[in-house]
Amino acid sequence: MRVLGLALYGPLAASTRYRLGQYVPGLAGHGIALEVRSLLDDEYLRRRFSGGRLPLAGMLAKGLHRLGHLRDQRHDVAMLHCELYPLMPGWLERRLLGSTPYVYDFDDAFYLKYRRGGLGVLDRVLGGKFDVVVRNAAAVTAGNRTLHRYASALNPRSTLLPTVVDTDRYVPAPRQASRIYTVGWIGSPSTAPYLDQLIEPLSLLGREGPVRLVVVGGPAPAIAGVDVCEIPWSEASEVELINTFDVGVMPLPDDDWARGKCAFKLIQYMACGVPAIGSPVGANTDVLQGGCGFLATTPEQWTDALRRLRDDRELARQMGQAGRERAVAHYSLHLHVPILAETLRNAAQGGTPCVA
Amino acid sequence: MKKNIDDLTVQSFGDEWSRFDQSAMGEEEARKIFQDYFSVFPWDALPAGASGFDMGCGSGRWATLVAPRVGHLHCIDPSSAIDVARSRLSAVGNVSLHQASVDDGVLPAGSQDFGYSLGVLHHVPDTAQAIRSCVAMLKPGAPFLVYLYYAMDNRGAAFRLAWQCSDHVRRLVQRLPPAPKHLVTDTIALLVYYPLARTSMLLEALGYDVSNVPLSYYRSRSWYTMRTDSRDRFGTPLEQRFTRDQVEGMMVAAGLVDIRFSDNAPYWCAVGVKR
């Protein structure tokens, strides 16, 4: 069976790598050939993150290129992640997908994209875009319970498919005893501002002893008395870097967008045996269970959780081990390849879109 | 001895910050502007639990972002804006507020680990003396960050001409009573700031370099910020502008070394370390 994977961004985007790319070898073992095509390449993301000018002519060319992919009739089913084209109405996306049944996949609250923030002015025109795309999908794969709840209300063929890791690649490394307590975060420039929640707790900890904040993949906040390290993200080094953390953190604001987050950072930390602390928002509350970390809301709770993991190394070790076991048992790629394979087969066989 | 303060300007700022207490500024925008100012500030050189001061804190908009990062922050402002800052910072435990001018010596000499003054000291009669007063409160090795209005010395003739025209307008507008002044500066924000800023945003999206377009700094700023800065720019009685060399000269004369300027707008933003 042939599947056309339609990603919005290139492999620099975690969603492209982990929602589509990492499934290619596993699906091949199930007789499914997944071919991932991105609308926008890595250069687009680099420019967007660095504040550079966007390559408009190149973007237009890539848009036309995607039309070529859609006319390719060799695929049995499409797997659409996020959206086919930014700013395009849902009914038109559906028309462009033609008669090919499609699985709609999402790991963020994309349905809010044109309803809030800078693009909220387009609510009347595009606010319902994702409702149409989800409703007409042959199947839907949603990254967490919040997203699954939204999708299930529109399409009964919705499946919960968390964003998972290859637990053969994400493995714990022997912990090097360090004199400096290392708090780590991995992500992208778009979510790095959430780290501001940790400024006060880390500032307090910095007065009690040496503490380092390692920020991988985004700009780090400045904090007096804290050794702050900004490290560019690279696929080759991310596991090695996570294994240098004494604790991994995932602060989030409690808003509609954050509730659609899939707690992927926490899963990455846990798979490496690193104890984690996260805000009790969205999927974080589902993932951080079974004694693999702490949930923290207020600066005081964050400070207390960070202190406990700094001062009680045995507790940190136990939580790291529990996290690893939980990641293997619930969030491993091996477990989820068959689920996606079955979803794609069902979509190809019985993909009759319902009426918009 | 005559105080280094302009009473009309102090009153004007008291009125400005009571109208624009900055509570309507979005978190993301505040963070970006904060980063613009503090991009050259050596946070990593501060000791844990550092104590410092915000000279001319106004509504306390930057103090809210600095306080969580440090041990203690003294917020100093001579105007009634200190009441706005007090209300805004009421839940923050590590700040002290002082209604005082720059030369009141509100903090002991040589006592502070850092200091900053953003967009304030060009509104006092003797800016060089004001910088010296700030630096006097620092410990040796402590950094001082200052933002002073630039004299368009890194701009072309057309840009400077546009500024000169706008300065004639400022000299008229600043004389108005508070309510009409507020109305006029809002009108300027609507008819000048907003169109130029949003045109810059559009041109940038189309791939053009907009760094030489007047007011392009506001292309991704909110309407609220444009109104605030229009009021700041056109409603203030005393305003001075300095070249980069003049700013550096004043900092050196105040006893600062290792002076670094930010390469990005707003100009001129510089940091130096007390000898």
Chai-1 contact restraints between the chains, C-beta under 6 A:
chainA,res_idxA,chainB,res_idxB,connection_type,confidence,min_distance_angstrom,max_distance_angstrom,comment,restraint_id
A,R53,B,G207,contact,1.0,0.0,6.0,A-B,restraint_1
A,L56,B,G207,contact,1.0,0.0,6.0,A-B,restraint_2
A,I199,B,P68,contact,1.0,0.0,6.0,A-B,restraint_3
A,I199,B,R69,contact,1.0,0.0,6.0,A-B,restraint_4
A,E200,B,P68,contact,1.0,0.0,6.0,A-B,restraint_5
A,S203,B,R69,contact,1.0,0.0,6.0,A-B,restraint_6
A,G206,B,A48,contact,1.0,0.0,6.0,A-B,restraint_7
A,R207,B,A48,contact,1.0,0.0,6.0,A-B,restraint_8
A,R207,B,G49,contact,1.0,0.0,6.0,A-B,restraint_9
A,A222,B,W43,contact,1.0,0.0,6.0,A-B,restraint_10
A,I223,B,R69,contact,1.0,0.0,6.0,A-B,restraint_11
A,A224,B,W43,contact,1.0,0.0,6.0,A-B,restraint_12
A,A224,B,L46,contact,1.0,0.0,6.0,A-B,restraint_13
A,A224,B,A50,contact,1.0,0.0,6.0,A-B,restraint_14
A,A224,B,R69,contact,1.0,0.0,6.0,A-B,restraint_15
A,A224,B,V70,contact,1.0,0.0,6.0,A-B,restraint_16
A,G225,B,A48,contact,1.0,0.0,6.0,A-B,restraint_17
